[in-house]
Amino acid sequence: MSQDKGFPPWAWVGCGCVGAIVALVAIAVGLGFWGVNKAREFGESMKDPEQRTERALSALGASELPDGYHAVVAFSVPFVFDFAMLSDEPPKEDGEPSMGEHGFIFVSYPAVGEGDEQLYDFFEGRSEDIHSLRRENMDLDLDERLDRGLLERDTDDILWVTHRGRVSTDQVDHSHDGLVTLTLFKCDDDRRRLGVWFGPDPSPESSAEDLDLRGTVGDPAEIRAFMAAMEPCF
């Protein structure tokens, strides 16, 4: 009888494993090159105010930025994550961004796992627990709540709540103490879209009941005007 000259079973299994490993290595290398290219693009866009503005407009679904605001940071990972940060202070002469007294941070990402119920409890006033926001990787230190509301629009609804507090950002070395208005965009899909609009406290010594929010980031009319050009649901 002639012996079978083919591969023994263990060899075929071994080839399968090697093939899988090679495939994983190829994917890892591809992702590595993609990450390097993205990092290079991000570095270039950080230096170019026009590129920052284009990326910010894309993330916000806007045709123009709010009056008096400039793009500080903006980047996107397609289908995964969008980030934009605006400031009322224009870039420096060399194009480097800077932060002023007012700013806005926007993030959009897939809603994975639980968390919507806690978020809506917070925005609709049933809870003061900010851990749900910290789970969204927002570095916030909120004090007393000043006001909250619902902004109804044709393209979406925006839940908002205003606190006194502090916002810190890792993208630029900056922290802000004053008024903080958090926004939750309600869209008919499976993504979360959150915003943080911050500005000065006009009267830090006043109690929450006595504080006049007119003309601040906690003024419903100002919130509507600021958000008017943004349509992140599309």
N, C-alpha and C positions, 0 to 999 in steps of 0.2 A: 504494500500500500504506500502510496506517495504521501508525504507529509504536506500539510497546508502551509504554503509559504506566505500567507497573508499576515497582517498585523494581529497579534493577540489582543483580546478584549481590553486588557489594561492599557495597551498602547493607544487604542482608540479613545479611551477615557482620558488618557494623558493629553492626547492631541486636542480633545475638546476643552480641557482645562487651559491648556496653553493658548488656544484660540481665544477663549474668554478673557484671559489675562491680557493678551495682545490687544484685544478690542478695548478693554478698560484703559490700558495705557494710552492707546490712540485717542480715546475720548478725553482723558486727563490732559494729554499734551495739547489737544485742540482747545480745551477750555483754558489752558494756561496761556496759549497764544491769544485767545479771545480776551482774556483778562488783561494781558499786557497791553493789547491794542486799546481796550476800553480805558485803562489807566492813562495811556498816552493821550487819548482823545479828551479825557476829563481834565488832564493837566493843561492841554492846549485851550480848552474852552474856559478854564478858570482865568486864563490870561486875556481872553478876548471878550469884551463886554457884549459885542453883537452876538457871538455864539451863546453866551450865557442867557441873553434875552430870548433867543430863538428856542432854546431848550426849556426855559421857564414857561414861555407861552404854550409850548406843546404840552407840558405837564399839566398846566392849568386849564387847557382847552380854551384859551383866550386869544383874541386878535390883537389885544394891546394890554399893557400892564396898567394897573391903577395909576391915576395921576400922581406924579411926584415920586413914584417908586422905581427902583432899579433892581436888576437881577444880581444877586450876590453869589449864589451857587445854584446849579441846576444839572441834574443828570438822570438817566433812565436806564433800566435794564428791561428790555422789551418783554411785555406780558407779566413782569414780576414786580417792578418797583419804580415809582416816579418820585422825585424829590425836587422841590424848588424853595428857595429862600429869597425874599425881597427885602429891601431896605430903602428908607427915605433919604439916604445919603448917597450921592453919586460916586462912581468909582474914582480912584485917585488918578493922577495924570498918567501913570504908567499902566493903567488898566486894572490895578489891584482893587478888589472890592473892599468896602468898609461898611460898618454898621452905624446907623444913626439912632434917633430916639424912637422911631417906629419901625416895625418889621413884621414880616409875615412868613410863616413856615407851612409848607404843604407837603403831605405824603399820601401816596396811593399805592395799594398793594392788595393781593388776593386775601380774602377773608378765610383763614384756615383755622379750624377748630372752633371752640366756644369763645364767647366774648361779646357778641352783639347785645345780648340781654343786659350785661353789666354796663356797656357803653350807653345804651338807651336809658337805663335807670339813672345814670349820672346826668346825661343831657336833659332829661325830662324832669329832673328834680326829685326823683325817688330815692336817690342815694348821694352821699357826699364822698364816696369812696373813689379816690383817684388812682387806686392800684390798677384799675382797668386801663387807664391811660398810660401808666408806667409800663404796663405790659406791651403797649404799642411803641415802646422805645422813645417816649417823649420825656425829656428831663425837665419836669415841672415841680415847682414847690408852691402850691396854691394855698392862699389864706381864705378869708371870708368871701362868700359868694355875694355878688352885687345885683345881678339881674340875669335873666335867661329869656329865651323866646324862640319862635319859629318863623323863619323867613320863607314864605311860600312863593315859588316862581314857576314859570311855565315848563322849564327843563328839569327842575329838581326842587326839593325842599332842603332848607339848611337849618338844622338845630344849632343854637348857639347859647353859650353861657359865659358870663363875665365874672372874673375873680380879681382880687388883688393877689399878687404873687410874683414869682421869679421864673424866668425862662433862661436856660443855659443851652448853648449850642456847641457841638463838637466840630462842626464844619468850619466855623470861624471862632476865634477866641473871644467870646462875648457872652455876657450875662446881663439880663435886664430885670430891674425891679420896677413895678408899676402896675398897670392894668393889663390883664391877659384875657382875651376873648377866644374861647375854643369853639371850633365849628365842626359839625359832622354833616357831610353832604349825603343826602339820601338818594341813591340811584338804584335803578332796577337791574342790578347785576350782583355778582358775588365778589365785589371789591370794596374795600374800605377806603374812604377819602376823608382825611382829617386836616384841619387847618388851625394854626395858632396865630392870632393877630395881637400884637402887643404894642403898647404906647405908654406915655407918661400918666401918672396919677395926678390930676389937677389940684388935689387937696389931700395929701397923705394923712393929715391930722384929723380929717373929718370922718365921722362914723359912716357906716354903709348906708344908713337911713338918710343922712344929710348930704351925701355926695351927689353932686350934679354931674351926670354922665353925658350931658349934651356936648357934642363936638368931639367926643373921645371914641376910643375903639369899642366902648360899651354902649354907644348910642345906636339904637335900631336903625335910624335913618342913615347914619354913617356906615353901618355894616352893609346895608342894602346897596349903597353907592359903591362901596369898596368891592363888593363881590359881583357887581353888575356885569363885568366883562368876562367873568370866569364861568365856564361850562365844562367842568371836569368829567361829567358823566358821559361825554361824547369823545 
